[in-house]
Amino acid sequence: MLRERLRAGIAHVGLALREPEEFARRWNAGEANYAWWVWVSLVTTAILGTTTYGMTMGILGGQSRILYDAVACTLAAGLAWGIPLPALYILNSLSGSRLSVSSTFLAAMVTTSWGGLAMVASIPINWFFTTAIPHSGFVWLVNMVVFAGVGVAMSDVFGRVMQRLEPARGRTPIWWLGLVGVIGLELFAFFDLFRFA
């Protein structure tokens, strides 16, 4: 019994990472009831990605800066996603969306998981350029390019998921990621994550 649940849960997480649109559609249509730890796995993927990427942001500052950036990057990214989440549901509902809170939340969680994976994939890029050309201005530029690339990837995933959940509305809710980006930039500046010493 436990083994079957574990297999099913791993299959659900795999589906979320391979085909996020289908993963969210199955939940929204009531075809799947994901266990609590599947939800936790999605959050953990996002946390793992922001923590490990944050560590590479602090390479030039030594061990204490690596640890600080790991925690601060995760906190800033989590707050940037969490703060505007109620606005996504409320404004979507006001504009005609019929998605439930759980489906809206799941779409955001799948997107953050993809963002976490994109950040993990970007670690070699940041690490290579930070150690090859350890100039703070250049490292800042590399990080901005990485964040822009991750933002584009997340926008694509979120837009596809929302379009699959409500085909008539298309990718309209993607405006929400602009709000996430603005809040994220402010939080990254507040936590001094753009200082590369």
C-alpha positions as CSV (number, residue, x, y, z in Angstrom):
1,M,0.0,0.0,0.0
2,L,2.7,2.5,1.0
3,R,4.9,1.4,-1.9
4,E,2.0,2.0,-4.4
5,R,1.4,5.5,-2.9
6,L,5.0,6.3,-3.1
7,R,5.2,5.2,-6.8
8,A,2.1,7.2,-7.6
9,G,3.5,10.3,-5.9
10,I,6.8,10.1,-7.7
11,A,4.9,9.7,-10.9
12,H,2.9,12.8,-10.1
13,V,6.1,14.9,-9.4
14,G,7.6,13.6,-12.6
15,L,4.5,14.6,-14.5
16,A,4.7,18.1,-13.0
17,L,8.2,18.6,-14.1
18,R,7.8,17.0,-17.6
19,E,4.3,18.2,-18.5
20,P,3.2,20.9,-16.1
21,E,0.1,21.7,-18.1
22,E,-1.2,18.1,-17.9
23,F,-0.3,18.0,-14.2
24,A,-2.4,21.1,-13.5
25,R,-5.2,20.1,-15.8
26,R,-5.6,16.7,-14.1
27,W,-5.9,18.4,-10.7
28,N,-8.3,21.0,-12.0
29,A,-10.5,18.4,-13.7
30,G,-10.6,16.3,-10.6
31,E,-8.9,13.4,-12.3
32,A,-6.1,13.3,-9.8
33,N,-5.9,14.0,-6.1
34,Y,-2.2,14.7,-5.2
35,A,-0.9,13.7,-1.8
36,W,0.3,16.5,0.5
37,W,3.9,15.5,0.0
38,V,3.6,16.0,-3.8
39,W,2.8,19.7,-3.0
40,V,5.8,19.8,-0.6
41,S,8.0,18.3,-3.3
42,L,7.1,21.1,-5.7
43,V,8.0,23.7,-3.0
44,T,11.2,21.9,-2.1
45,T,12.3,22.0,-5.8
46,A,11.9,25.8,-5.8
47,I,13.7,26.1,-2.5
48,L,16.6,23.9,-3.6
49,G,17.0,25.9,-6.8
50,T,17.1,29.3,-5.1
51,T,19.3,28.2,-2.3
52,T,21.9,26.5,-4.5
53,Y,21.9,29.4,-7.0
54,G,22.1,31.9,-4.1
55,M,25.3,30.1,-3.0
56,T,26.9,30.8,-6.3
57,M,26.0,34.5,-6.1
58,G,28.2,34.8,-2.9
59,I,31.3,33.1,-4.3
60,L,33.4,36.3,-4.4
61,G,32.5,37.2,-0.8
62,G,33.8,34.2,1.0
63,Q,32.1,31.5,3.1
64,S,29.9,33.8,5.2
65,R,28.6,35.6,2.1
66,I,27.9,32.2,0.4
67,L,25.7,31.2,3.3
68,Y,24.0,34.6,3.6
69,D,23.2,34.7,-0.2
70,A,21.8,31.1,-0.1
71,V,19.3,32.0,2.7
72,A,18.6,35.6,1.4
73,C,18.0,34.4,-2.2
74,T,15.5,31.8,-1.0
75,L,13.7,34.2,1.3
76,A,13.5,37.0,-1.3
77,A,12.3,34.6,-4.0
78,G,9.7,33.0,-1.7
79,L,8.4,36.4,-0.6
80,A,8.3,37.6,-4.2
81,W,6.1,34.7,-5.1
82,G,4.0,34.6,-2.0
83,I,3.1,38.3,-1.6
84,P,1.3,38.7,-5.0
85,L,-0.3,35.3,-4.9
86,P,-3.6,36.4,-3.4
87,A,-3.8,39.2,-6.0
88,L,-3.5,36.6,-8.8
89,Y,-6.5,34.7,-7.5
90,I,-8.6,37.8,-6.7
91,L,-7.9,39.8,-9.9
92,N,-8.3,36.7,-12.1
93,S,-11.7,36.0,-10.4
94,L,-12.8,39.6,-10.9
95,S,-11.8,39.4,-14.6
96,G,-13.9,36.3,-15.2
97,S,-11.7,33.3,-14.2
98,R,-13.5,30.3,-12.8
99,L,-10.4,28.6,-11.4
100,S,-10.5,27.4,-7.8
101,V,-8.0,28.7,-5.3
102,S,-6.2,25.3,-5.3
103,S,-5.8,25.2,-9.1
104,T,-4.5,28.8,-9.1
105,F,-2.1,27.9,-6.3
106,L,-1.0,24.7,-8.0
107,A,-0.3,26.6,-11.3
108,A,2.0,29.0,-9.3
109,M,3.7,26.1,-7.5
110,V,4.4,24.2,-10.7
111,T,5.9,27.4,-12.2
112,T,8.1,28.1,-9.1
113,S,9.3,24.4,-9.3
114,W,10.3,25.0,-12.9
115,G,12.0,28.2,-11.9
116,G,14.0,26.3,-9.3
117,L,15.1,23.8,-11.9
118,A,16.1,26.6,-14.2
119,M,18.2,28.2,-11.5
120,V,19.9,24.9,-10.8
121,A,20.6,24.6,-14.6
122,S,22.1,28.1,-14.5
123,I,24.6,27.4,-11.7
124,P,27.4,26.3,-14.0
125,I,27.0,29.4,-16.0
126,N,27.2,31.7,-13.0
127,W,29.9,29.7,-11.4
128,F,32.1,29.6,-14.5
129,F,31.8,33.4,-15.3
130,T,32.2,34.4,-11.7
131,T,35.4,32.5,-11.3
132,A,36.7,33.2,-14.8
133,I,36.1,37.0,-14.6
134,P,35.8,38.0,-11.0
135,H,34.8,41.6,-11.6
136,S,31.7,42.7,-9.7
137,G,30.2,44.6,-12.6
138,F,30.6,41.6,-14.9
139,V,29.2,39.2,-12.3
140,W,26.2,41.5,-11.8
141,L,25.6,41.4,-15.6
142,V,25.8,37.6,-15.7
143,N,23.3,37.3,-12.9
144,M,20.9,39.7,-14.6
145,V,21.1,37.6,-17.8
146,V,20.4,34.5,-15.8
147,F,17.5,36.0,-13.9
148,A,16.0,37.3,-17.2
149,G,16.4,33.8,-18.8
150,V,14.8,32.2,-15.8
151,G,12.0,34.8,-15.9
152,V,11.3,34.0,-19.5
153,A,11.2,30.3,-18.9
154,M,8.8,30.7,-15.9
155,S,6.6,33.1,-17.9
156,D,6.3,30.4,-20.7
157,V,5.5,27.7,-18.2
158,F,2.9,29.8,-16.3
159,G,1.3,31.0,-19.5
160,R,1.0,27.4,-20.9
161,V,-0.4,26.1,-17.7
162,M,-3.0,28.9,-17.3
163,Q,-3.9,28.5,-21.0
164,R,-4.5,24.8,-20.6
165,L,-6.6,25.4,-17.5
166,E,-8.8,28.0,-19.1
167,P,-8.3,28.0,-22.9
168,A,-10.8,30.8,-23.5
169,R,-8.8,33.2,-21.4
170,G,-5.4,32.3,-22.9
171,R,-2.3,33.6,-21.3
172,T,-3.9,36.7,-19.8
173,P,-2.8,35.9,-16.2
174,I,0.8,36.2,-17.2
175,W,0.7,39.9,-16.1
176,W,1.1,38.5,-12.6
177,L,4.7,37.6,-13.2
178,G,5.5,41.2,-13.9
179,L,4.4,42.0,-10.3
180,V,6.5,39.0,-9.1
181,G,9.5,40.4,-10.9
182,V,9.1,44.0,-9.5
183,I,8.7,42.7,-6.0
184,G,11.6,40.3,-6.5
185,L,13.9,43.1,-7.6
186,E,13.0,45.2,-4.7
187,L,13.6,42.3,-2.2
188,F,16.9,41.3,-3.8
189,A,18.0,45.0,-3.5
190,F,16.7,45.1,0.1
191,F,18.7,41.9,1.0
192,D,21.7,43.4,-0.7
193,L,21.9,40.4,-3.1
194,F,23.2,42.5,-6.0
195,R,26.5,43.3,-4.2
196,F,29.3,41.1,-5.5
197,A,32.5,41.7,-3.7
